[in-house]
Amino acid sequence: MKGLYPTEVFGSCPVTVVITSEADTWDIDASSCLGCGQFVDWDRMPDLEQQANIPRDILTKPKKELKKLAREGYWAMSHALRAQVYHQLIQQVACRLVTPDALVYMDVASRLFGKQSVSSHPLPDFLEGCSMPTYCLTLEGVTALKKILICIGNLFPDITYSPVLPSLVALLLHYSEEEAQCFENISRLIASNATHTSYIDQSFLAHQASCMTFGDLANKHCPAAHRLIANASENVFEVYSEWLSWLFHDLPFNYAIRIFDVYLLEGQKVLYRIALALLKQYRLSVTSTELEGIDIKTDLQAFMQNIGEHVTVDKLLERAFGIRLFSRKEIWLLQMANRKALMERGMTMVQSRQSFHLAVDMQNFSSSIVTAQEMRIIWSWIPERFSLFPPLLLFSTSEDGCSLQRFYSCCEGYEPTVLLIKTTEGEVCGAFLSSDWSERRKSGATSGFFGTGECFVFTVRPEMERYEWVFIKKPELAKAVPRSRQRSPSPSAASLLSSNPDGRGASSNHLAVPAPRRAKCRLSPFLAIRHFLLPSKTASMFMSGSQEGIVVGGGGGRALALDAELLWGRTERCETFDNPPLCQENFKVQLLEAWGFQNT
């Protein structure tokens, strides 16, 4: 094999071309089946793990038990077992009725390649610019890999972008009896139609939405790593866009194949978990000073390539499954919301996505409270489907006066908003508020809490810190909530700035949830409170507004409370965000700003 030339240009369009030498054999012989491993260079394969004898009935065990065995590395004791398990699991994947199989592959491959010993075939357009790991494949295996990818492009014309596909085909080829079997199995993963389950992103839009979703999850579940990367890189979400490459390009084969074991049973959600565990491990291995002047993407790639120096594959998976993500459905909802935001921005084809640091124009950004650098960090905290858009100043006490009604009128129609407060002592804090302030009127005469679990509060000075909804850290405490639940009450306006706020309901042991509202232009985020049944009424006191003032957070105290003149405020620990006071408990407002998102 002479090589792969991804930048060959014909006319005005770049075309990726595979060039083969006379030594390569491209013919397909369906009767030639050398058994599992015929494409593998066994000298490069890791040794089998020494474990107990394999039960004969292992392939008949229920899926829950198979998940446990896969997580514990049971397949790693036998190449034959892994091959059998892979084939059986994939054959059980629910997929479209018309899905190409082994016979279709042999027919199409024979037509495309015939018996030629010298040939040049373009790889599918959807692989343009994509890497192609070959792991432990022989030269014959690499040729088979490319033939399979070419046939996928021929039989799945709807695939327009799928950078992870070559890695998955390569891994599967190690444990396939022949090309046709590998093709049939990967085709079933491509054609999967299981509810809320995805195996392979097949368009630029889907891939970018997955990257955005990982960015959101990393932001929430790896705050220390996120802060480190946000400070070291001007383009944090561009760093996160490499998350699938960490798993299926940079990691050594013995790590990648163990990930593939659990991926076949659990789908894309497990990939998020493992990538988050890798990010946490990376944070443990570096310091801020070590990253000064270093390309963070390159450093992360080197870390993944040398992962064996930092953590074993068993310990990595153990840590990954210790991360408590929300359900597959909730993550799917988030991915759909990110996808819709990209469509609203007109990003459906392969193109460079405007990153968050460009959305905050460092040269022209102007605030009386925070610097452009501070706003860039705040922008990195918010869900990425919103950080695609530049900040827009909606209200400022320095320009609009200290009027709560003016604040409401300026902010209504914008969702979400960012509230920034500077006290007379020079402290700066604020809140990200996920819902339109017009929601306050839907509870009638009684003010009530609204918003979603994507709300959070934060401090900027003297230290930058974020405090999120408590259930982000413990999602296992949340259960599905009946839609008939009603809105939870807010503290009375008279107690807005009192020193002993309670904010607790009267009788129920569970949260009374606001009735679902119709989304204006965005799908509800995966942390929408109507999706959960919470063990405390105070766990969803996100935001509330009345004529007497506004409140953010509740239960045992309020994270932020401001009076009707927007002059005096109070901050306390609250159960919604489990935050300390964000500044001096009783404070006077020097400046207040509300920022929206310029999405036009």
Secondary structure, DSSP 8 states (H G I E B T S, - for coil): --EEETT-EETTEE--EEE--TT------TT----TTTTB-TTTS------S---TTGGGS-HHHHHHHHHTTGGGG-HHHHHHHHHHHHHTS-B-SS---HHHHHHHHHHHHTT-SS-EEE--GGGTT-----TTB-HHHHHHHHHHHHHHHHH-TT----TTHHHHHHHHHTT-SSHHHHHHHHHHHHTB--TT--S---SHHHHHHHHHHHHHHHHHH-HHHHHHHHHH-S-HHHHHTTHHHIIIIIS-HHHHHHHHHHHHHHTHHHHHHHHHHHHHHHHHH--TGGGTTS-HHHHHHHHHHTGGGT--HHHHHHHHTTS----HHHHHHHHHHHHHHHHHTT--SS-----HHHHS-TTT---SSS-HHHHHHHHHHS-HHHHTS-EEEEEEHHHH-S-HHHHHHHHTT-SSEEEEEEETTS-EEEEEE-S-GGGGGGGTTS-B-B--TT-EEEEEESS-EEEE-HHHH-GGG-B---TT----B---GGGTT-SS-----SS-SS---------SSS---TT-GGG-B-S-GGGG--EEE-SSEEEE--SSS-SEEEETTSSEEE----TTTT---SSSSEEEEEEEEEEEE---
